[in-house]
Amino acid sequence: MPPLIRLLLAAASGGVLYTAFPTLDLWFLAPVGVALLTGAVDGARPPFGALLGFVAGLAFFIPTLEWSGIYVGVLPWMALAVLQSLYIAVIGLLLTLSRYVVLMTPLAWVVSELLRSTTPFGGFPWVRLAFSQADGPLATWASVAGAPGVTFAVATVGAALYAVARAAFRRTDVSARATAIAVGVATALVIGGVVVPRPTDGVPVPVAMVQGNVPRPGLDFNAERRAVLDNHAAGTAAVARAVGQRRPEDLSLVIWPENSSDIDPFRNDDAMDVIQQAVDDVRAPILVGAVVERSESTVANVSPLFRPGGPTTEDEVEQYVKQHPVPFAEYIPYRDFFRIFSDQVDLVRRDFVAGDAPVVFEIDAGGGQTYTAVPTICFEVAYDELMRDVLAEAGGSPSLLIVQTNNATFGYSAEAAQQFAISRIRAIEHGRSVAHVSTVGVSGFIAPDGSTGEVSELFTARQLVDSPVVRDGVTLSDRLGRTPEVLVTLAVLGLLVAGRVRRGRRGIVLAPRSDVRDRKGARVT
């Protein structure tokens, strides 16, 4: 295949993958994007294969991560897109190093996303293949093997599509067998995703979420002192008027988003007064989001729970501290070094410190029943291990997973919808309802099967009151943890070793891909 055609296929692959994610949501095109990249790379030499993967990555990440540069400029956006594209280059490299390109395709995608989710500085697991599938049947596999399992399924279907296309042009016994196997596995994954039931049972508990909105989108969303806090207090007052008697049976919990208190309530009495008045009005615990001081140079992103008649001092209030601050957004690693390249690092004036453990809250649901509220903050929802850890803290008890986020700094972009799609996959993965609440949207309740009810619009003030079900137990995905990723990594290493062996102990030829030819002398894989 001419190099230019390969480059065009790689670019088309990235473009098609972009359409699979919110807000276009053409989830069924994700396997097509995978197939195009496999086709572009198959038969190329390793350095060129890596380049093709990088090109596909750029075509994918530049439009998908456009929100990362809305208020901070082109440089951070391009830097992030280039960095993420290097991991797609890894896919291109692995496919060229393996003789079994169809088999390697889903394995390479899982390994690439594992690397992207953990490196550098803890990784950036955004827009993984799995997170395009919230509306598709393959999302079911999240409950079996987590997000990596969904990625594997999507890439397997993509590999099967490529195998079918390849077999149409290369009619050999080898390609026919490979195609039959690939199509069979892909078909089983799709059918399984359709027929395997997703849980919807559980005990309904009344919960309210308040999306208070902000005075303006952008980095200065909180420039007007206490404006964001007052918006959420007003929304809570509206909930109080609507709910009525306000017993635990009527309303067990009110959830505000990340940064809903735009000033530190533990060091500003007027902010604490507003929060306490809201608690008194609604007569239910309120989970707040706030940035609180830790020292002259550091702050923390926290979720404090204020209960009716409960404590108000920082040392006594139950609170969760965000465990995974976002590098270059909430803290600057190696600040002096990166200042050499851009003084924009100083836009982050105070570094956020990380919490050291998950925290859960016991909530009274009335009638002698309780459940566990499991908070996470913003981008944490994208991290597999962190999400498993916070659910494990609930000990398998009936629980509600909470995602508090602030999307005001990303404007009218796809970021909020992309994040909401991640929460939907997490609901399926852990078999839990999710309360996903943002300062400005998108907010909504998500059922354990990933379905949604009413979902708010961007930059509106909304109050959502519903009765999500709380469930106990753990899914197979929770039990397996990272085992699927470990097995896939070992399989990749095994294929790479096998590809370099010319003869096995029984004399079986395992020649490099370039040495395998059909009856007409054409190279096949």
NORHUCOR-V620531 format. One record per backbone hydrogen bond with DSSP energy under -0.5 kcal/mol. NH is the residue of the N-H (numbers start at 0). CO is the residue of the C=O. Records with the same first field share a line. If there is no record, write none. Layout:
# NORHUCOR-V620531
NH=CO ; CO
This chain:
# NORHUCOR-V620531
5=1
6=2
7=3
8=4
9=5
10=6
11=7
12=8
13=9
14=10
15=11
16=12
17=13
18=14
19=15 ; 16
20=17
23=20
24=20
25=18
26=24
28=25
29=26
32=28
33=29
34=30
35=31
36=32
37=33
38=34
39=35
40=36
41=37
43=40
48=44
49=45
50=46
51=47
52=48
53=49
54=50
55=51
56=52
57=53
58=54
59=55
60=56
61=57
63=59
64=60
65=62
67=64
68=65
69=66
72=68
76=72
77=73
78=74
79=75
80=76
81=77
82=78
83=79
84=80
85=81 ; 82
86=82 ; 83
87=83
88=84
89=85
90=86
91=87
92=88
93=89
94=90
95=91
96=92
97=93
100=98
103=99
104=100
105=101
106=102
107=103
108=104
109=105
110=106
111=107
112=108
113=109
114=110
115=111
116=112
117=113 ; 114
118=114
121=117
122=119
123=115
125=123
130=127
131=128
132=129
135=132
138=135
139=136
140=137
141=138
142=139
143=140
144=140
145=141
148=144 ; 145
149=145
150=146
151=147
152=148
153=149
154=150
155=151
156=152
157=153
158=154
159=155
160=156
161=157
162=158
163=159
164=160
165=161
166=162
167=163
168=164 ; 165
169=165
170=168
171=169
175=171
176=172
177=173
178=174
179=175
180=176
181=177
182=178
183=179
184=180
185=181
186=182
187=183
188=184
189=185
190=186
191=187
192=188
193=189
194=190
195=191
202=469
203=201
204=467
206=465
207=252
208=463
209=254
210=208 ; 461
211=209
212=438
214=220
217=407
220=217
222=219
224=222
226=223
229=225
230=226
231=227
232=228
233=229
234=230
235=231
236=232
237=233
238=234
239=235
240=236
241=237
242=238
243=239
244=242
249=246
250=246
251=205
252=205
253=284
254=207
255=253 ; 286
256=209
259=256
260=288
261=259
266=263
267=263
270=267
271=267
272=268
273=269
274=270
275=271
276=272
277=273
278=274
279=275
280=276
281=277
282=278
283=278
284=251
285=305
286=253
287=285 ; 303
289=301
290=260
291=289 ; 299
293=294 ; 297
294=297
298=350
299=291
301=289 ; 299
302=319
304=317
305=285 ; 303
306=304
309=306
315=312
316=312
317=304
319=302
321=300
326=324
327=330
328=325
329=325
330=325
332=330
334=331
337=333
338=334
339=335 ; 336
340=337
341=337
344=341
345=342
346=343
347=344
348=346
350=296
351=329
352=298
354=321
360=372
362=360 ; 370
364=362 ; 368
365=368
368=365
370=362
371=397
372=360 ; 370
373=371 ; 399
374=358 ; 372
375=401
377=375 ; 403
379=376
380=377
381=378
382=379
383=381
386=382
387=383
388=384
389=385
390=386
391=387
392=388
393=389 ; 390
394=391
395=390
396=393
398=470
399=371
400=432
401=373
402=434
403=375 ; 401
404=436
409=406
410=407
412=410
417=413
418=414
419=415
420=416
421=417
422=418
423=419
424=420
425=421
426=422
427=423
428=424
429=425
430=426
431=426
432=468
433=445
434=400
435=433 ; 443
436=402 ; 434
438=404
443=435
444=453
445=433
446=450
449=446
452=444
455=442
458=439
459=456
461=210 ; 459
463=208
464=462
465=206
469=202
470=398
472=395
475=142
476=142
478=474
479=475
480=476
482=479
485=481
486=482
487=483
488=484
489=485
490=486
491=487
492=488
493=489
494=490
495=491
496=492
497=493
498=494
499=495 ; 496
500=497
501=499
503=507
506=503
509=501
514=511
515=512
516=514
517=521
520=517
523=515
